Amino acid sequence: MEEKMKEKRVWEIDFVRAVAIICMVIFHLLFDLVEYLNIDVPYWDSLIVYISNGVVFFMFISAISSGFSKHPVQRGAIVFTIGMGITVVTYLLMPDVYVRFGILHFLGVSMMLFPLLKKLNNAVLAGLAVFSLVIGIVFQDILVDTWVLLPFGLRHSGFNSIDYYPLFPYLSATILGVIAYKKWYVPKLSVLPFNWDFKTMRWISKHSLAIYLVHQPIILGIIYLVNGPFGL
């Protein structure tokens, strides 16, 4: 049974997702050290920043992984619900910059859209990817009088959030992931001639959502203990 489950995982998908989540954790650690402990860490020009800020990795890989899921809509609904939980928590703790439509909201919606996008041919999908990118760029310079259009990339005056990934332009990454799935990963097998299937990377990838949810509270908790009660 265990061997059968291993066969269903594609090692390069796990590997890329694991690298992205590791870099994100390192980036947040360095960011928190600078922001909360005033430690001068010159990390802004490092490769880690570009990888960790390249959240499109998660969007692209998530779209491919949705093809491996038997219930992408239900899975997306769960992720979106978790995102709404983060909205509530951040609103209570940071009302000025709380998460309205963050990465989990985006991933949840994109997972729910996967069955629909998968039915379109690749030429149409490519056109939609370009359309999403262009619309997203255009929307960046437009302000509206309502917050209800935030998921689409239309912001209102004074909007600020610590985590904001609207459908436009980021849906482009999801659509490219759908194309990649249809073109190469329908058999649910690796397309590479070599194998870097490390157990650690596979574990990190498999638990990436949990790592995403707990890593910042853990880092900030340690910083609080160092900077607060222990005053180191």
ChimeraX attribute file (.defattr): number of C-alpha atoms within 10 A of each C-alpha:
attribute: neighborCount
match mode: 1-to-1
recipient: residues
	/A:1	5
	/A:2	6
	/A:3	7
	/A:4	8
	/A:5	8
	/A:6	11
	/A:7	12
	/A:8	13
	/A:9	18
	/A:10	20
	/A:11	24
	/A:12	20
	/A:13	18
	/A:14	25
	/A:15	20
	/A:16	17
	/A:17	23
	/A:18	22
	/A:19	17
	/A:20	22
	/A:21	23
	/A:22	20
	/A:23	19
	/A:24	22
	/A:25	18
	/A:26	15
	/A:27	21
	/A:28	17
	/A:29	18
	/A:30	18
	/A:31	19
	/A:32	17
	/A:33	17
	/A:34	15
	/A:35	11
	/A:36	12
	/A:37	13
	/A:38	10
	/A:39	12
	/A:40	11
	/A:41	10
	/A:42	9
	/A:43	13
	/A:44	12
	/A:45	8
	/A:46	10
	/A:47	11
	/A:48	19
	/A:49	18
	/A:50	14
	/A:51	18
	/A:52	21
	/A:53	14
	/A:54	14
	/A:55	17
	/A:56	20
	/A:57	19
	/A:58	22
	/A:59	26
	/A:60	25
	/A:61	22
	/A:62	23
	/A:63	27
	/A:64	27
	/A:65	21
	/A:66	24
	/A:67	22
	/A:68	18
	/A:69	12
	/A:70	9
	/A:71	13
	/A:72	21
	/A:73	19
	/A:74	14
	/A:75	18
	/A:76	23
	/A:77	18
	/A:78	15
	/A:79	22
	/A:80	24
	/A:81	15
	/A:82	17
	/A:83	23
	/A:84	18
	/A:85	13
	/A:86	20
	/A:87	21
	/A:88	16
	/A:89	14
	/A:90	18
	/A:91	15
	/A:92	11
	/A:93	11
	/A:94	14
	/A:95	13
	/A:96	14
	/A:97	14
	/A:98	21
	/A:99	26
	/A:100	26
	/A:101	24
	/A:102	21
	/A:103	21
	/A:104	26
	/A:105	27
	/A:106	23
	/A:107	26
	/A:108	23
	/A:109	20
	/A:110	27
	/A:111	29
	/A:112	20
	/A:113	18
	/A:114	22
	/A:115	16
	/A:116	9
	/A:117	20
	/A:118	18
	/A:119	11
	/A:120	13
	/A:121	11
	/A:122	18
	/A:123	10
	/A:124	10
	/A:125	19
	/A:126	17
	/A:127	12
	/A:128	17
	/A:129	21
	/A:130	16
	/A:131	16
	/A:132	21
	/A:133	18
	/A:134	14
	/A:135	16
	/A:136	21
	/A:137	14
	/A:138	14
	/A:139	17
	/A:140	13
	/A:141	9
	/A:142	12
	/A:143	14
	/A:144	13
	/A:145	10
	/A:146	11
	/A:147	13
	/A:148	12
	/A:149	13
	/A:150	19
	/A:151	19
	/A:152	19
	/A:153	23
	/A:154	21
	/A:155	22
	/A:156	16
	/A:157	11
	/A:158	7
	/A:159	12
	/A:160	14
	/A:161	16
	/A:162	13
	/A:163	15
	/A:164	19
	/A:165	24
	/A:166	22
	/A:167	24
	/A:168	23
	/A:169	22
	/A:170	22
	/A:171	27
	/A:172	25
	/A:173	24
	/A:174	28
	/A:175	28
	/A:176	22
	/A:177	25
	/A:178	29
	/A:179	23
	/A:180	17
	/A:181	22
	/A:182	17
	/A:183	11
	/A:184	13
	/A:185	18
	/A:186	12
	/A:187	13
	/A:188	16
	/A:189	14
	/A:190	17
	/A:191	13
	/A:192	10
	/A:193	5
	/A:194	9
	/A:195	11
	/A:196	12
	/A:197	15
	/A:198	11
	/A:199	12
	/A:200	12
	/A:201	20
	/A:202	23
	/A:203	13
	/A:204	19
	/A:205	23
	/A:206	15
	/A:207	13
	/A:208	18
	/A:209	14
	/A:210	11
	/A:211	15
	/A:212	15
	/A:213	14
	/A:214	10
	/A:215	16
	/A:216	15
	/A:217	11
	/A:218	12
	/A:219	15
	/A:220	16
	/A:221	13
	/A:222	12
	/A:223	18
	/A:224	15
	/A:225	12
	/A:226	13
	/A:227	13
	/A:228	11
	/A:229	8
	/A:230	8
	/A:231	9
	/A:232	8
